[in-house]
Amino acid sequence: IQYHYVDKKRLKLSYLIKMSFERNKSFTKIKLQKKQKIPNYLWRKLFDYAINAFFSFDSVKIRYFLMRIASTLGEIFAYKEK
């Protein structure tokens, strides 16, 4: 185990959501060779995560689904920008 200092702002939900969005956006852009239509499964994933976040009453689950929503939106935006 290695212990090290982590800036408190990096543990905030807003920072983690932003980084999840940006990370998946950049990974997807690298993976795409040319402009493509946004796959239907991404819209379904986004819908499923949003419904799960809305109907979850546990803060840990809500945090998880918000992170997944951000990452899926990152993928969708990468398809739109490519």
Buried (B, 14 or more C-beta within 10 A) or exposed (E): EEEEEEEEEEEEEEEBBEBBBBEBBEBBBEEBEEEEEEEEEBEEBBEBBBEBBEEBEEEEEBBBBBBBBBBBBBBBBBBEEE
